[in-house]
Structures are given as structure tokens and as C-alpha cells.
């Protein structure tokens, strides 16, 4: 079963203020803010796709992008069961059977299994970090454009 995990990016004060007070802006600025969020979400998705390590392609195919119903939030997810292991890495593990005498794995039997540590290969966090400043700049420009 796939484990869900989140890579949170904290919005800076300009983005939070703009999204929270969006009703105070004109229709044109509201459209521009929503467009900026959609463009940034797409850029994070594309950046993550470029960075994701590809062995079988399952992880890359599992990546999805969606928007909140108000178009003021965007989500990029990797839904493969091993996505969190690739993003964050994993410690070494020693596994023994709990109820039976042996383990069966890929048609083989073993009394125990040692799984080596795996290095992290982050793909979502760097993509989100690269886009964070650009989103704030786009939103600030849209708001400033209305003021002038």
C-alpha cells in the first residue's frame, strides 16, 4: 500500500496576504493571481518530472498535478508506493519473519533479509524550492500593477 507524504512549502507573507485577501482585488488581479498559482504549480510539476530518477518509470508515471476548487492552491503528488523512499531515502533494515519460519519474497524463501540503506534522491522539494520565489514575484507584480 502506498504511503502518502507531503513536501510542504511555506508561503511567504506576500503570497499568504494575496490569497487570503483576494476578494479585495479587482477581477483582473484575481485572474492574474490564479494564473500565477497555476503556472507555478505546472512549473513545480515539470521540475519534479525532470528530477525524478527513472528506473522502471513507475514513479514518473505516478506523478499528478491538480488544483483546489478555488484555483488558489495547487498540488503536485507522486503516488507510487516507493515515492517517499526515493525522496527522503531509507535506513538499512533487517527483517525477520514474525509469524512464520521463513519469508517469501519474489518467489524466494529466506530466514531473514537485510536491505541496504538507500540514499535520498529528492525531486519534489528542489522543484518546489526553485519556484517559490518566482510565484511571490508574479503575485507582487500583479498587485503592484493594479496600484499604478
N, C-alpha and C positions, 0 to 999 in steps of 0.2 A: 504494500500500500504506500502511496506517495505521501511524503511528509510535506506539509506546507511550511514555507518560511517566507519571511518578509525582509526586504532590504529597504529600510526607511530612509528617506531623505527629509530632513527637517527644512521646512520652508523658511526663508528669511522673512524679516518683518515687512518688506515691501510686498512680497507675494501674499503673505497672510492678510495684510490690510486690504489689498486689492480684491482678493477673493471674498473676504468677509463683508466688505462694503460695496460689493459690485452693483447693488441697486442704486447707489448714489451717482453712478457714472452714466453718461449718455449711451444710447443704443450702439453707436459706432465703437465706443471704447469697450463696452461689454463684449461685442463681437470680436474685437481685437484681442482682448484678454483670453477669451475662449479659444480663439485661433492659436494664440501663443502657447497655451497649455497643450493643445492637440499637436502642434508642431514639435514641442519639446518631448512629448510622450513618444511620438514617432521617432525622433532622433535617439532617444534612450533605447527604444526597441531595436533600431538599426545598429546602434553601437554595441548593444549586447549580442546581437547576431554575429557581428564581425569578430567579437572577442571570444565567443563560446568555443571551447575546444571540441573538435569533431572527431569522434572515433567511429561510431556507427550512425550518427546523425539523429538519434532518438532525442537527445537533449535539444538540439537545434529545432527539430520539428515540433517539440512540445511548447515552444515559446509562443505566447499570445499577448496581444495588446487590446485593451478595452478602455472605455471612458465611463465616468459616472453619469447618471441620468441627467445631471445639470450641466455636463461638459466642463465642470470646474475642477475635475480631478481625472487623472489618467493612471492606468495601471499596466505594468509590464510584468508578466509572470513566466516562469519556467516550470512546467508541470510534470516533468519526468521524475520518476521515483528517486533518482540519484542526483538531482539538481543541487540540493543543499550540500551534498558531499563534494561536488565539483567546486561550488562557490566558496565554501569555507574550509575544505579539506577534512581529513578524518584521522584520528589517532589509530595506532595499531590495536588490534583486537585478538584475543584468544577465546575461541568458542568451543564449549564442550556441550554434549547433549544433556538436557535436563530430565527428560522422561524415558528416553530410550538408551540403548547401549552405544549406538553409533549414529552419526549424522549422515544424511544422504543429500548430496549436493551435485547437481548436473550429472546424475547417474552414477556417481562415485560414492563410496562409503568411507568414512573416516571416524576415528575415535575422538579426534579434535581437529580444529582448523586454526591456523594462525594467519591473520590478514594483516599485511604490512600497512604502515602509515601512508596516507596519501596526501600529497601537497595540495594546497588550495590553488585553484585557477579561477580567480574572481572574474566575472564577466558582467554581472548586473551592477554592482557597486561602482566600478570605474565608469560605466556608461552613464549612470545617474549623476555622478560627481562632475563629469565633463559638461553636462547640460545644465546643471543647476544655476550657474552664473548667467548663462545666456537667457534663461527664462526670466530671471529677475530683470535683466536689461531690457528685454522686449516689453514686459509689463510696465516698467518705469517709463519707457519711451512712449507707450500708448497713452498713459496718464498725462505725461508732460505735453504731448501733442494736443490734448484737449484743452489744457490750461492756456495754451498760446494761441 
